[in-house]
Amino acid sequence: MNSGRSSRECRYQSRTTQGFHFFWACCINMAGAALLRLVLSAPRPFMYDQRLRPLTDRYETSHGLPSLETHMATVVAGWWAESGGSNGSSTDSGGDDGVQPLVRLLALGYIAFVGFTRVYACSRFVHQVALSIVTGAVGLAWGWRLSTHLDGLALTMRHHVRGTVVVVIIALGMVAYQVENNDSQLMGIRKHEYLRVLSNIVKESQQAQSATVGGAESEDGAEGGEWLLHDGAPWDGRAVSSKSRCQSMTKGKVPCTIELEGTYAAGELRTFCIFSRFRVLYVAQGDGCRQGVTCAA
Protein backbone atom coordinates (compact mmCIF):
# COMPACT_ATOMS: atom_id res chain seq x y z
CA MET A 1 0.00 0.00 0.00
CA ASN A 2 2.84 2.34 0.84
CA SER A 3 4.49 1.53 -2.47
CA GLY A 4 1.28 2.46 -4.34
CA ARG A 5 1.02 5.75 -2.50
CA SER A 6 4.66 6.51 -3.18
CA SER A 7 4.12 5.76 -6.87
CA ARG A 8 1.17 8.18 -7.06
CA GLU A 9 3.20 10.90 -5.34
CA CYS A 10 6.06 10.42 -7.78
CA ARG A 11 3.70 10.69 -10.75
CA TYR A 12 2.12 13.84 -9.29
CA GLN A 13 5.52 15.42 -8.69
CA SER A 14 6.61 14.49 -12.21
CA ARG A 15 3.53 16.10 -13.78
CA THR A 16 3.97 19.24 -11.68
CA THR A 17 7.61 19.52 -12.67
CA GLN A 18 6.76 19.06 -16.35
CA GLY A 19 4.07 21.72 -15.97
CA PHE A 20 6.62 24.21 -14.71
CA HIS A 21 8.97 23.28 -17.55
CA PHE A 22 6.16 24.03 -20.00
CA PHE A 23 5.48 27.33 -18.23
CA TRP A 24 9.11 28.45 -18.51
CA ALA A 25 9.27 27.43 -22.15
CA CYS A 26 6.14 29.50 -22.91
CA CYS A 27 7.41 32.54 -21.00
CA ILE A 28 10.78 32.57 -22.73
CA ASN A 29 9.20 31.90 -26.13
CA MET A 30 6.80 34.79 -25.65
CA ALA A 31 9.55 37.18 -24.62
CA GLY A 32 11.88 36.00 -27.38
CA ALA A 33 9.22 36.26 -30.10
CA ALA A 34 8.22 39.75 -28.95
CA LEU A 35 11.85 40.88 -28.99
CA LEU A 36 12.42 39.37 -32.44
CA ARG A 37 9.27 41.08 -33.74
CA LEU A 38 10.50 44.41 -32.42
CA VAL A 39 13.93 43.95 -34.01
CA LEU A 40 12.58 42.92 -37.42
CA SER A 41 9.74 45.51 -37.43
CA ALA A 42 8.17 43.77 -40.42
CA PRO A 43 5.31 45.71 -42.07
CA ARG A 44 1.73 44.53 -41.87
CA PRO A 45 -1.07 44.58 -44.48
CA PHE A 46 -2.76 47.73 -43.16
CA MET A 47 0.44 49.69 -43.69
CA TYR A 48 -0.15 49.29 -47.43
CA ASP A 49 -3.92 49.74 -47.33
CA GLN A 50 -5.43 51.76 -44.47
CA ARG A 51 -8.86 50.26 -45.14
CA LEU A 52 -7.62 47.11 -43.42
CA ARG A 53 -6.68 48.94 -40.22
CA PRO A 54 -10.04 48.60 -38.36
CA LEU A 55 -9.99 44.83 -38.95
CA THR A 56 -6.82 44.13 -37.03
CA ASP A 57 -4.69 45.07 -34.04
CA ARG A 58 -3.98 48.80 -34.42
CA TYR A 59 -1.16 49.04 -31.92
CA GLU A 60 1.86 50.58 -33.64
CA THR A 61 4.44 48.23 -32.10
CA SER A 62 2.52 45.13 -33.19
CA HIS A 63 4.72 44.28 -36.17
CA GLY A 64 4.18 41.52 -38.67
CA LEU A 65 6.86 38.89 -38.04
CA PRO A 66 6.67 36.72 -36.11
CA SER A 67 2.95 36.61 -35.37
CA LEU A 68 2.78 36.02 -31.62
CA GLU A 69 -0.54 34.19 -31.92
CA THR A 70 0.77 31.72 -34.51
CA HIS A 71 4.16 31.35 -32.84
CA MET A 72 2.71 30.57 -29.43
CA ALA A 73 0.01 28.32 -30.91
CA THR A 74 2.80 26.24 -32.43
CA VAL A 75 4.66 26.07 -29.13
CA VAL A 76 1.63 25.21 -27.00
CA ALA A 77 -0.02 22.75 -29.40
CA GLY A 78 3.31 21.17 -30.29
CA TRP A 79 4.18 20.60 -26.64
CA TRP A 80 0.75 19.14 -26.03
CA ALA A 81 1.07 16.83 -29.03
CA GLU A 82 4.49 15.55 -28.02
CA SER A 83 3.57 14.99 -24.36
CA GLY A 84 -0.02 13.86 -24.91
CA GLY A 85 0.87 10.18 -25.22
CA SER A 86 3.30 10.13 -22.30
CA ASN A 87 1.72 12.25 -19.59
CA GLY A 88 3.26 10.44 -16.69
CA SER A 89 0.94 7.41 -16.74
CA SER A 90 2.09 3.92 -17.41
CA THR A 91 2.70 3.19 -21.09
CA ASP A 92 3.90 -0.40 -20.84
CA SER A 93 0.70 -1.75 -22.36
CA GLY A 94 0.96 0.53 -25.36
CA GLY A 95 -2.56 1.83 -24.79
CA ASP A 96 -1.57 5.32 -25.85
CA ASP A 97 -0.30 4.28 -29.26
CA GLY A 98 -3.67 5.04 -30.82
CA VAL A 99 -4.08 8.33 -28.94
CA GLN A 100 -0.81 9.95 -29.95
CA PRO A 101 -1.60 10.28 -33.71
CA LEU A 102 -5.00 11.78 -32.91
CA VAL A 103 -3.48 14.31 -30.52
CA ARG A 104 -0.91 15.33 -33.11
CA LEU A 105 -3.61 15.69 -35.76
CA LEU A 106 -5.66 17.94 -33.47
CA ALA A 107 -2.56 20.01 -32.70
CA LEU A 108 -1.83 20.51 -36.41
CA GLY A 109 -5.45 21.51 -36.99
CA TYR A 110 -5.30 24.04 -34.17
CA ILE A 111 -2.09 25.61 -35.50
CA ALA A 112 -3.56 25.79 -39.01
CA PHE A 113 -6.75 27.37 -37.67
CA VAL A 114 -4.90 30.09 -35.75
CA GLY A 115 -2.75 30.87 -38.78
CA PHE A 116 -5.83 31.02 -41.01
CA THR A 117 -7.54 33.53 -38.71
CA ARG A 118 -4.50 35.84 -38.96
CA VAL A 119 -4.69 35.78 -42.76
CA TYR A 120 -8.49 35.96 -42.91
CA ALA A 121 -8.53 39.02 -40.64
CA CYS A 122 -5.91 40.68 -42.87
CA SER A 123 -3.68 40.91 -39.81
CA ARG A 124 -0.67 39.14 -41.34
CA PHE A 125 0.64 38.20 -44.74
CA VAL A 126 0.65 34.51 -45.69
CA HIS A 127 4.44 34.30 -45.65
CA GLN A 128 4.51 35.89 -42.18
CA VAL A 129 2.17 33.21 -40.83
CA ALA A 130 4.26 30.46 -42.43
CA LEU A 131 7.49 31.85 -41.00
CA SER A 132 5.81 32.25 -37.59
CA ILE A 133 5.06 28.52 -37.62
CA VAL A 134 8.74 27.91 -38.34
CA THR A 135 9.86 30.16 -35.47
CA GLY A 136 7.34 28.44 -33.22
CA ALA A 137 8.76 25.04 -34.15
CA VAL A 138 12.27 26.28 -33.37
CA GLY A 139 11.03 27.63 -30.03
CA LEU A 140 9.33 24.30 -29.30
CA ALA A 141 12.55 22.37 -29.96
CA TRP A 142 14.43 24.77 -27.74
CA GLY A 143 11.76 24.32 -25.06
CA TRP A 144 12.24 20.54 -25.03
CA ARG A 145 15.97 21.05 -24.69
CA LEU A 146 15.37 23.46 -21.81
CA SER A 147 13.17 20.88 -20.10
CA THR A 148 15.95 18.30 -20.27
CA HIS A 149 18.43 20.82 -18.90
CA LEU A 150 16.12 21.73 -16.00
CA ASP A 151 15.80 18.06 -15.08
CA GLY A 152 19.55 17.96 -14.61
CA LEU A 153 19.50 20.96 -12.27
CA ALA A 154 17.25 19.18 -9.76
CA LEU A 155 15.22 22.31 -9.03
CA THR A 156 12.77 22.09 -6.16
CA MET A 157 9.18 23.30 -6.09
CA ARG A 158 10.29 26.32 -4.10
CA HIS A 159 12.55 27.48 -6.94
CA HIS A 160 9.71 27.20 -9.47
CA VAL A 161 7.28 29.10 -7.23
CA ARG A 162 9.77 31.91 -6.66
CA GLY A 163 10.37 32.20 -10.38
CA THR A 164 6.62 32.30 -11.05
CA VAL A 165 6.20 35.13 -8.54
CA VAL A 166 8.92 37.12 -10.34
CA VAL A 167 7.17 36.61 -13.70
CA VAL A 168 3.81 37.72 -12.26
CA ILE A 169 5.38 40.85 -10.74
CA ILE A 170 7.01 41.74 -14.07
CA ALA A 171 3.70 41.25 -15.90
CA LEU A 172 1.79 43.41 -13.42
CA GLY A 173 4.51 46.06 -13.66
CA MET A 174 4.13 46.18 -17.44
CA VAL A 175 0.36 46.54 -17.13
CA ALA A 176 0.76 49.31 -14.53
CA TYR A 177 3.27 51.11 -16.76
CA GLN A 178 0.86 51.07 -19.71
CA VAL A 179 -2.04 52.26 -17.56
CA GLU A 180 0.07 55.06 -16.07
CA ASN A 181 1.07 56.28 -19.54
CA ASN A 182 -2.38 55.68 -21.02
CA ASP A 183 -0.81 53.48 -23.67
CA SER A 184 -3.18 50.57 -23.27
CA GLN A 185 -5.23 49.46 -26.26
CA LEU A 186 -7.59 47.33 -24.19
CA MET A 187 -11.05 47.11 -25.76
CA GLY A 188 -9.90 49.41 -28.54
CA ILE A 189 -10.04 52.52 -26.33
CA ARG A 190 -7.45 55.08 -27.33
CA LYS A 191 -5.36 57.32 -25.12
CA HIS A 192 -7.39 60.50 -25.65
CA GLU A 193 -10.55 58.70 -24.52
CA TYR A 194 -8.94 57.77 -21.18
CA LEU A 195 -7.83 61.38 -20.71
CA ARG A 196 -11.26 62.75 -21.63
CA VAL A 197 -13.10 60.47 -19.22
CA LEU A 198 -10.68 61.14 -16.35
CA SER A 199 -10.86 64.91 -16.95
CA ASN A 200 -14.65 64.83 -16.92
CA ILE A 201 -14.68 62.83 -13.69
CA VAL A 202 -12.46 65.43 -12.01
CA LYS A 203 -14.60 68.30 -13.26
CA GLU A 204 -17.78 66.53 -12.21
CA SER A 205 -16.54 66.07 -8.66
CA GLN A 206 -15.68 69.77 -8.48
CA GLN A 207 -19.10 70.85 -9.68
CA ALA A 208 -21.19 68.14 -8.02
CA GLN A 209 -22.37 70.41 -5.20
CA SER A 210 -23.24 73.39 -7.38
CA ALA A 211 -24.57 71.64 -10.46
CA THR A 212 -28.35 71.45 -10.59
CA VAL A 213 -30.73 70.56 -13.28
CA GLY A 214 -31.87 73.52 -15.39
CA GLY A 215 -35.20 75.13 -14.69
CA ALA A 216 -38.43 74.35 -16.33
CA GLU A 217 -38.22 74.41 -20.09
CA SER A 218 -41.09 75.75 -22.12
CA GLU A 219 -41.88 75.36 -25.78
CA ASP A 220 -40.33 78.72 -26.63
CA GLY A 221 -37.37 78.69 -24.30
CA ALA A 222 -35.80 77.58 -21.05
CA GLU A 223 -35.96 79.42 -17.78
CA GLY A 224 -33.31 79.23 -15.09
CA GLY A 225 -30.62 78.04 -17.48
CA GLU A 226 -28.01 79.54 -19.74
CA TRP A 227 -28.39 79.19 -23.47
CA LEU A 228 -25.32 77.89 -25.24
CA LEU A 229 -24.95 77.37 -28.94
CA HIS A 230 -23.24 74.31 -30.42
CA ASP A 231 -19.90 76.10 -30.44
CA GLY A 232 -20.22 77.13 -26.80
CA ALA A 233 -21.12 80.79 -27.41
CA PRO A 234 -23.89 82.24 -25.18
CA TRP A 235 -27.17 83.11 -26.85
CA ASP A 236 -29.88 85.48 -25.60
CA GLY A 237 -32.30 85.09 -28.48
CA ARG A 238 -35.32 82.94 -28.92
CA ALA A 239 -35.04 79.16 -28.90
CA VAL A 240 -37.61 76.50 -29.60
CA SER A 241 -37.63 72.75 -29.18
CA SER A 242 -39.49 72.04 -32.38
CA LYS A 243 -37.42 71.47 -35.48
CA SER A 244 -40.29 72.28 -37.82
CA ARG A 245 -41.08 75.49 -35.95
CA CYS A 246 -37.46 76.57 -36.16
CA GLN A 247 -37.46 75.86 -39.87
CA SER A 248 -40.62 77.87 -40.32
CA MET A 249 -39.01 80.80 -38.51
CA THR A 250 -36.10 80.67 -40.95
CA LYS A 251 -38.44 80.02 -43.87
CA GLY A 252 -36.78 76.69 -44.48
CA LYS A 253 -33.71 78.25 -46.03
CA VAL A 254 -31.33 76.37 -43.75
CA PRO A 255 -32.29 72.85 -42.61
CA CYS A 256 -32.06 72.10 -38.91
CA THR A 257 -30.76 68.81 -37.57
CA ILE A 258 -30.79 67.31 -34.12
CA GLU A 259 -28.19 64.71 -33.22
CA LEU A 260 -27.81 64.59 -29.44
CA GLU A 261 -30.23 64.73 -26.56
CA GLY A 262 -29.70 63.62 -22.99
CA THR A 263 -26.76 63.49 -20.63
CA TYR A 264 -23.40 63.88 -22.37
CA ALA A 265 -19.92 65.05 -21.51
CA ALA A 266 -18.73 68.50 -22.42
CA GLY A 267 -16.34 67.35 -25.11
CA GLU A 268 -19.14 65.83 -27.14
CA LEU A 269 -20.88 69.17 -27.66
CA ARG A 270 -18.02 71.54 -26.82
CA THR A 271 -20.14 73.44 -24.31
CA PHE A 272 -19.76 74.42 -20.67
CA CYS A 273 -22.10 71.67 -19.48
CA ILE A 274 -20.21 69.02 -17.54
CA PHE A 275 -22.31 65.87 -17.16
CA SER A 276 -25.41 68.01 -16.67
CA ARG A 277 -28.85 67.18 -17.92
CA PHE A 278 -29.43 69.37 -20.90
CA ARG A 279 -31.81 69.49 -23.80
CA VAL A 280 -30.94 70.09 -27.41
CA LEU A 281 -33.05 72.88 -28.85
CA TYR A 282 -32.94 75.03 -31.94
CA VAL A 283 -32.02 78.67 -32.15
CA ALA A 284 -33.33 80.84 -34.96
CA GLN A 285 -30.69 83.33 -35.98
CA GLY A 286 -31.33 85.43 -39.06
CA ASP A 287 -31.80 83.19 -42.04
CA GLY A 288 -30.21 80.23 -40.28
CA CYS A 289 -31.13 77.79 -37.59
CA ARG A 290 -28.46 76.79 -35.10
CA GLN A 291 -28.46 73.89 -32.72
CA GLY A 292 -28.17 74.79 -29.05
CA VAL A 293 -28.39 73.30 -25.59
CA THR A 294 -29.55 74.44 -22.21
CA CYS A 295 -27.85 73.52 -18.99
CA ALA A 296 -27.82 74.56 -15.36
CA ALA A 297 -27.12 78.22 -14.67
N, C-alpha and C positions, 0 to 999 in steps of 0.2 A: 504493500500500500504506500509505504514511504517512497519507494522507487517510482511509482506512478505519479505521485505528487511532485517529486523532484523533476520528472520528465516534463510535466505540464509547466512548471515554473521556468525550466530552461527554454521551452518553446515560446513562452510569453516574453521572456527577456530577449530572445533572438528576434522576435517580431518587432519589439519596441526599438531595439538597436537598429534594425533595418529601416524602421520608420524615420528615425533621426537621420540616418544616412541619406534617405530620399529627401528629407527636408533640407539638408545642407546642399545637396546637389541642385535642388530647385532654386534655393537662394542665390547660390553662386552663378548659376546659369542665368537667372533673371538680371543680376547685376552686370554680368559680363555681356549679355546681349544688349542691355541698355547702353553700356559704355561703347560697344562696337557700333551701335546705331548712331550715337552722337558723333563718333569719329568719322564715320562714312558720310553722314548727312545726305543720304540718297534722296532725290526728289520723289514726290508722290504724285498721283494722277491729277489732283486738284490744282497743283502748281502750274499745270499746262492748260487746264480748263476750269475756271472758277465756278462753273455751274455744278461741278461735282463736290464743292466744298461743304454744303449742308448735309451731304450724305455720309460724311465720314468724320473721324476725329479731327477737330480743327485746331488742336494745340500745336503751336509752331515748332516745338522741339520733338514732335512725334514724326520722325523721319521714316523713310520707306524700307530700309534694309538694315538688319533683319526685322521682320514683323514679329513683335513680341508674342502675339497670340499664337501664330503658327509655330514659332520656335519652342515656346513652352508647351504647346500641345504635343509636339513631337517628343519632348523630354518626358512629360508626364505619362502619355499613353505608351511610349516605348518602354519606360520602366515598368509600368503595369503589365505590359505584354510579356516582358522577359521574366518577371517574378511571379506571374499569375499561376504558373504550373508548379512552382516550388515555393510556397508561402510559409514554409516552416512545418507543414504537416508531413506525415510519412509518405514517401513515394516509392516504397519497395514494391508495392503491388502493381505499379504502373497505371493506377487509376486516373492519373492526370494526363496521360498521353493524348486522350481525345479532347481534353479541355484546352490544352495549350494552343493548338491551331486556331480554335474558335476565338480565344482571347486575342491572339495576334491579328486575326481578321477584323475584329471589332476595333482594335487600336488603329489599324490602317484606315478603316472607315472614318473614325473620329478625326484623325489628322487630315484626311482628304476633305472632310466636311468643314473643318475650321478654315483650311486654306481656301475652299470655294467661297465661303462667306466673305473673306477679305477681297476676293476678286469681284464677287457679285455686288458688293457695296461700293465698288470703285475706290476702295481704300488703299489697295496695293496693286502693282503690276504683276502679271503672271510670273515673270522671271524672279521678282522679289519674293513671291510666295515659295517658288521652287527652291531658291537659294536659302530661304529661312528654314525649310525642311532639312536641308543639308547641314546648316549650322546647328539645328536642333539635334540631328543625329550625332554630330561631333560632340556636342555638349552631353548627350546621353552616354556616349562611350567614355568620355572623361568622368562622368558621374559614377559609372561602374568602377572605374579605376580608383576614384576617390574612396568608394565604399570599401574596396579591398585594403587600401592604405589605412583607413580608420580602424579596420579590424585588427591590424597589426599594432596600433597604438594602445589598445586595451583601455579605451576611454570609459569612464563610469557614467552612470545616469546623471550624476551631479554636474559633470562637465557639459553634457548636452543641454541640461536645463539652464545652466548659466549662459551658454551660448545663445539659446533661444531668447532669454530675457534681453540680451544685448541687441539681437535683431529686432525685437519688438520695440525697444526704446528708440533705435535708429528710425524705424518706420514711423512711429508717432512723432518724432522730431521733424521728419520730412513733411508730414501732414501739417504740423503746427507752423512750420516755416512757410508753407504755401498759403495757409489761412492768414497768417500775419501779413503777408505781402499781397493778399488778394489775388493770387495767381492761380487759384484752383479753377478747374473747368468742370467741376462736379455738376451734373444735371444740365450742362450747357449754359450755365449762368456766367456771364462775363464780369470782368473786374468792375466796370463802371456801375453795374447793377448792384453789386455788394456795397459800393460806396454810396450810391443813391439811397438804398434802403437804410443803411446805418445813419446817414445824415438826417433822413426824415424821422427816424426814431429819436435822435437827439433833439431835434427841433420840436417834436411832438411832446416830449417830456417837459420841455421848457415852457410850452404854451398850454399844457394840459389844464392848469388852474384857471387861465383866463379865456380859453377858447370856449365859446358857447355856440349853439346852433343859431343861425340867423333868424330874424324875426319872421313874422307871418308874411308870406308872399302872396300877392294878389295877381290877378290876371294882367294888370298893366304895370306891375313893378314889384319891388321887394322893399319892405320897411324894416328898419333896424339892421340893415346890412350894407356893405359897401359894394358898389358895382365895379366890376373889373372886366375889361375886355379880354379877348383871347391872348393878347400880347402883354397883359398885366397893367395896362394903362387905366387909370380911374375914369369913370364915365358918369356924368350927372344927367344924361338925357333920359329919354323914355325907353323902357324895355318891356317886351311882351314875351310870354311863354309860348305863343302860338306861331308856328312857322308860317302858316298861310296868312296870318294877320300881318306879320312882319313883311312878307312879300307884297301884300296889298299896300302897305304904307310906302314901299319903295317902288310900287307900280310894276313889280316883277322884273325890274331891269337886272337885278343881281340876285341869283338864286341863293337861298339860305340852306345851310346844312347843319344837322346836329349829329355829333359823333359820340359825345360822352355825357353821362348823367349819373350822379351818385357820389360815392366817396372815393376820391382819388388823391394821389400825392401831388405836391406842387409841381414837380418836374414834368408831369404829364400834361399840364395845361399852362405851365409857365406863369402862374399867378402867385398871389401872396397867401393863398389858402393852404394850410398845412394839415392834411388829414382832417379837414372840416367837411361837414355835410354842406354841399352846395348844389345849386340847381343851374343847369345850362339853359340860358334864355337867349333871346335875340334882341339886338339893339339896332334900331333904325337910325341911320346916320346919312343924311343927304340922299343920294340915289343908291346907296348901298345898304347892306344888312350885315351886321357883324355879330359874331357869336360871342356871348359873354357869360359870366358866372356871377353868382352872388354868394358871399360867405359871411361869416360872423364879423361884426364891426370891431 
